[in-house]
Amino acid sequence: MVQDPNTPTILYVTNPMCAWCYGFTPVVRRLAALWRGKLQVQVQLGNLQAYATESLQREERERLATSWHWVQQRTHQPFDFRFFLKRDYIFATEPACRALLCMRLLRPVLTLEVLRAMHSAFFADGLDLTDTRVLVQIAGLFGVSENLFMALFESEEVMQQLDDEFESVAQLGATNFPSVYLKTRQGAELVSKGFCQLYELEQRLLLHL
């Protein structure tokens, strides 16, 4: 289906390993379904410790655990807290972001569904999104073969495209994930920063349309 170029477009700035994004993605999916044909949603990837090289320290683990509990209380999403039993875990989100970028290129209309699957795999099922084998499995759920996925995943072009996207998102001023922007002729207007419920997002969006 060809989209009307005049259809408003929002940018959903997110990260596959962001807990508040995990809670917010169902809101964006419902918005996309309710506003089908009247609104386009483009997923944009934000740099959340993308290139971390050191394992999580105690303070970071405690901060993450607190955040996960807050998200669970606010959104009622399931979490596998056994994650915090892992030792020497390097919380690097670049592989997951690169995998989502690959899937956005290969299955653009399913980007939100792939993001949902990645969120669920990491937060609810306890799977490791820094493990390429897990990323291949998720891609397979959407009909993408391992060979095709890995050819794209390991390409310098995709790595550069991801770096460019991190930079463009940073230039928007999107330092909090999730964030929602409305694309305009003048640039991008901030609609919402952080988690909110669907009715709040719709009200904020209507103020900008």
C-alpha positions as CSV (number, residue, x, y, z in Angstrom):
1,M,0.0,0.0,0.0
2,V,1.4,3.4,-1.0
3,Q,1.3,5.9,1.8
4,D,-0.1,9.4,1.1
5,P,3.0,11.8,1.3
6,N,0.8,14.2,3.2
7,T,0.1,11.7,6.0
8,P,1.6,12.9,9.3
9,T,4.6,10.9,10.4
10,I,5.9,10.4,14.0
11,L,9.4,9.3,14.9
12,Y,9.4,6.8,17.7
13,V,12.9,7.0,19.2
14,T,13.6,3.8,21.1
15,N,16.1,1.0,21.9
16,P,15.5,-2.7,22.0
17,M,17.2,-3.0,25.4
18,C,15.4,0.1,27.0
19,A,13.0,-1.0,29.8
20,W,10.7,2.0,29.5
21,C,10.6,1.5,25.7
22,Y,9.5,-2.1,26.4
23,G,6.6,-0.6,28.4
24,F,5.9,2.0,25.8
25,T,6.0,0.0,22.6
26,P,2.5,-1.5,23.2
27,V,1.2,2.1,23.4
28,V,2.8,3.0,20.1
29,R,1.5,-0.2,18.5
30,R,-2.0,0.6,19.6
31,L,-1.6,4.2,18.3
32,A,-0.5,2.9,14.9
33,A,-3.5,0.5,14.7
34,L,-6.0,3.1,15.8
35,W,-4.6,5.8,13.4
36,R,-4.0,3.4,10.5
37,G,-4.0,5.4,7.3
38,K,-4.0,8.7,9.2
39,L,-0.5,8.4,10.7
40,Q,2.8,6.8,9.9
41,V,5.2,5.6,12.5
42,Q,8.9,5.5,11.9
43,V,11.1,3.7,14.4
44,Q,14.4,5.5,15.1
45,L,17.2,4.0,17.1
46,G,18.8,5.9,20.1
47,N,22.2,5.2,21.5
48,L,21.8,3.6,24.9
49,Q,25.2,2.4,25.9
50,A,25.6,1.0,22.4
51,Y,29.3,0.4,22.5
52,A,29.8,-0.5,26.2
53,T,32.9,-2.7,26.8
54,E,32.9,-3.1,30.5
55,S,30.6,-5.4,32.6
56,L,27.8,-3.9,34.7
57,Q,29.0,-2.6,38.0
58,R,26.9,-3.0,41.2
59,E,25.6,0.5,41.1
60,E,24.5,0.1,37.5
61,R,22.8,-3.2,38.2
62,E,20.9,-1.7,41.1
63,R,19.8,1.3,39.0
64,L,18.6,-1.1,36.2
65,A,16.8,-3.3,38.7
66,T,15.0,-0.3,40.2
67,S,14.0,0.9,36.7
68,W,12.7,-2.6,35.7
69,H,10.5,-2.7,38.9
70,W,9.1,0.8,38.1
71,V,8.3,-0.2,34.5
72,Q,6.6,-3.4,35.7
73,Q,4.5,-1.5,38.3
74,R,3.5,1.2,35.7
75,T,2.9,-1.0,32.7
76,H,2.3,-4.5,34.1
77,Q,4.7,-6.0,31.5
78,P,6.4,-9.2,32.5
79,F,10.1,-9.2,33.5
80,D,12.6,-12.0,34.1
81,F,14.6,-10.7,37.0
82,R,17.0,-13.6,36.8
83,F,18.9,-11.3,34.4
84,F,20.5,-9.8,37.5
85,L,22.0,-13.1,38.5
86,K,24.3,-13.0,35.4
87,R,27.9,-12.2,36.1
88,D,30.2,-10.0,34.1
89,Y,27.4,-9.0,31.7
90,I,28.3,-6.3,29.2
91,F,25.2,-4.2,28.6
92,A,26.0,-3.2,25.0
93,T,23.0,-2.4,22.8
94,E,24.6,-1.9,19.5
95,P,24.1,-5.5,18.2
96,A,20.4,-5.4,19.0
97,C,20.0,-1.9,17.4
98,R,21.9,-3.1,14.3
99,A,19.6,-6.2,14.1
100,L,16.5,-4.0,14.3
101,L,17.9,-1.8,11.6
102,C,18.5,-4.8,9.4
103,M,14.9,-6.0,10.0
104,R,13.6,-2.5,9.3
105,L,15.4,-2.6,5.9
106,L,14.1,-6.1,5.2
107,R,10.6,-6.0,6.7
108,P,9.8,-2.3,7.0
109,V,6.0,-2.7,7.7
110,L,6.8,-5.1,10.5
111,T,9.4,-3.0,12.3
112,L,7.2,-2.4,15.4
113,E,6.4,-6.1,15.6
114,V,10.1,-7.0,15.4
115,L,10.8,-4.4,18.2
116,R,8.0,-6.0,20.3
117,A,9.5,-9.4,19.8
118,M,13.0,-8.2,20.7
119,H,11.7,-6.4,23.9
120,S,9.8,-9.6,24.9
121,A,12.8,-11.8,24.2
122,F,15.1,-9.7,26.4
123,F,12.9,-8.5,29.3
124,A,10.3,-11.3,29.6
125,D,12.2,-14.4,28.3
126,G,15.6,-13.6,29.6
127,L,17.3,-14.0,26.2
128,D,20.6,-12.2,25.5
129,L,20.2,-9.6,22.7
130,T,24.0,-9.3,22.6
131,D,24.2,-12.8,21.3
132,T,24.0,-13.0,17.5
133,R,22.4,-16.4,17.6
134,V,19.4,-15.0,19.5
135,L,19.1,-12.2,17.0
136,V,19.2,-14.7,14.1
137,Q,16.4,-16.6,15.8
138,I,14.2,-13.5,16.1
139,A,14.8,-12.6,12.5
140,G,13.7,-16.1,11.6
141,L,10.3,-15.5,13.2
142,F,9.7,-13.0,10.5
143,G,10.8,-15.2,7.6
144,V,14.3,-13.9,7.3
145,S,17.0,-16.5,6.7
146,E,20.2,-16.6,8.7
147,N,22.3,-16.1,5.6
148,L,20.4,-13.0,4.5
149,F,20.3,-11.6,8.0
150,M,24.0,-12.1,8.7
151,A,25.0,-10.7,5.3
152,L,23.3,-7.5,6.1
153,F,24.1,-7.5,9.8
154,E,27.8,-7.8,9.2
155,S,27.9,-5.2,6.4
156,E,29.9,-2.0,6.8
157,E,27.0,-0.1,5.2
158,V,24.6,-1.1,7.9
159,M,27.1,-0.3,10.7
160,Q,27.6,3.1,9.2
161,Q,23.9,3.7,8.8
162,L,23.4,2.9,12.4
163,D,26.1,5.3,13.5
164,D,24.5,8.0,11.3
165,E,21.1,7.3,12.9
166,F,22.5,7.5,16.4
167,E,23.9,10.9,15.4
168,S,20.7,12.2,13.8
169,V,18.7,11.1,16.8
170,A,21.2,12.9,19.1
171,Q,20.8,16.1,17.0
172,L,17.1,15.9,17.6
173,G,17.9,16.3,21.3
174,A,16.4,12.9,22.1
175,T,18.4,11.9,25.2
176,N,15.4,10.2,26.9
177,F,14.1,7.0,25.5
178,P,11.3,6.6,24.6
179,S,10.6,9.9,22.8
180,V,8.1,10.7,20.1
181,Y,8.6,13.5,17.6
182,L,6.3,14.7,14.8
183,K,8.0,15.3,11.4
184,T,7.3,18.7,10.0
185,R,8.6,20.8,7.1
186,Q,10.6,22.8,9.6
187,G,12.2,19.7,11.2
188,A,10.9,17.5,14.1
189,E,8.7,18.7,17.0
190,L,8.9,16.9,20.3
191,V,5.5,15.4,21.1
192,S,6.3,13.2,24.2
193,K,9.3,12.4,26.3
194,G,9.3,9.2,28.4
195,F,6.5,6.8,29.0
196,C,2.9,7.9,28.9
197,Q,-0.5,6.2,28.4
198,L,-2.2,6.0,25.0
199,Y,-4.8,8.7,25.8
200,E,-2.0,11.1,26.9
201,L,0.0,10.4,23.7
202,E,-3.0,11.1,21.6
203,Q,-3.8,14.3,23.4
204,R,-0.2,15.5,23.0
205,L,-0.2,14.5,19.4
206,L,-3.4,16.3,18.6
207,L,-1.9,19.5,19.9
208,H,0.8,19.3,17.2
209,L,-1.4,18.4,14.3
